Amino acid sequence: MSIKLRLILSNIAMITVPIIMFMLTSFLLMMVFLGDIREMTNFLPESHNYHKTKQEDTLLFLELKEKSAANPMELMSKKYLESLNSELSEIDSGLIIRKNDEIFYLTRELENVDTEELPEFGTEKSFRSLEEIGEQTFAMKQHDFYLQDGSEITLFLMRDASPWNQFVRTFFPILFGLCLLILIATNGLLTYFVSKSIINPINQLKKAAHFIKSGNLHHSITATRNDEIGQLTQAFEEMRIQLKESHEIQKQYEDNRKELIAHISHDLKTPITSIKGYIEGIRDGVADTPERRARYIQTIYTNAVDMDHLIDELFLFSKLDLGKVPFEFEKIDIKDYLSDYFEELSFDLRKQNVELNFQFAPQGHYHVLADREKFKRVLANIINNSLKYMDKDKKELIISMHSTDETIEVSIADNGPGIAEESIPFIFNQFYRAEQSRNKLTGGSGLGLSIAKMIIEEHNGKIKLESTLTVGTKITIILPHHSCLEEATS
């Protein structure tokens, strides 16, 4: 149930309950002061008193009043009064006529009434009121008038008050207090439950916000309702999850940044230290022969080249990470492209005693969108990485390619030492090397595969690695077909 509907129903209840309590209290008051709820008809307009709206005892009382004005002597006739007995019996009422403080006429139903306690002449009551006469309670109508001789006549139309009237008169304070208590309790309970249903989840949100403010992003809250607050709770929880993920990513970036600085410092300090040492050797005359000076200078040059290569790698990696490297994509046949590239590469590989095998299905479709120079950088990084670690007498590279309906896969496998299973998930991380000594004789900067992955992702492709110790490593590049890219962009 929504908060809006809950508040509407609560307001309706807060309006209807007082109305019901007011009507009940009015009914009780009417019973107390009129003696009979049916006497309310005397207060209604004439148009509402049609047919049976006026009670029969009221009509009889009005008839007697008219008789007292039109023909009082007939009213004082015992014969006439006795003719009213049957009518009085039908309405469970009795009649007393008092003349000058003496009872002139008394019906049988009222024989036990203590007539001494009847109201005095001049205290006429047109409408029914409850009067205690002796130990009895009567709903009584009184009418006073004079005869021609000046006698004071009082007419009493009386009926025994019902047990309900006595109950109401006796317990009215309790009933009224109970109605008031029910009214207060109803409004209090409605206010409590409605406010509780709103305040409790808000307090939970407040508590969760305090946790987030203090940096604790692990405190979760569960939406247990479908109203607006439940939707807010769900949105808050989704925000917390996103903040947690962003915080973890930011922490990972910070750790990567620290690691990057540490690796850069290490990889730059090593050649710089070497260069300084050899320059000091030349300056101090240690290289005292032309051959030794030439060897020192060659070493300095080699370290400078390594530093230049590392700086180029860092620059490219940073630009790729920031998305600042421009790509010139064109439609190429990857089969022909690889055939040309490996034909050029085969000369250098033969010098290193590396056998190259290129396998593909001639009937396949191998058109992709690629940047020729950037893709060549990917192949060079992967192959150079394989060549650095090959430790067998017969070195072998197997390049295979096959096409599916949506993708083209290019696999480069070597017969090197392989990579430990625990290192495989991190192999594409920047500066990661399975060989942790960071010896430049057994590996490069650790950026080659990271750069390769970033370039392939810019081609909307994927790159994955499989490796088995002592068997070798296989890296697979997955690129979408040119036709699939055209459909996606259109």
Order of alpha helices (4+ residues) and beta strands (2+ residues): alpha-alpha-alpha-alpha-alpha-beta-beta-beta-beta-beta-alpha-alpha-alpha-beta-alpha-beta-beta-alpha-beta-beta-alpha-beta-beta-alpha
